[in-house]
C-alpha cells in the first residue's frame, strides 16, 4: 500500500529496510538506556549484565 507503483522486488526491499531500521533503532535506544550509568570502562566492567540490548518495546515485538 505504501508503494503502489513499485515492483514486488522494490516493495520487498523497502519492507526489509524498514525492519532493519526498526531493529537497529531499538538496539540503540535500549543500549543507551542500559548503559546510562556506565561512564567509563570500569563502569562497563562492573555492570552485572550486558549493556547492549533492545529497548523493552522492541524486545517484546521482535520476531524470535
Buried (B, 14 or more C-beta within 10 A) or exposed (E): EEEEEEEEEEBEEEEEEEEEEEBEEBBBBBBEEBBEEBEEEEEEEEEEEEBEBBBEEBEEEEEE
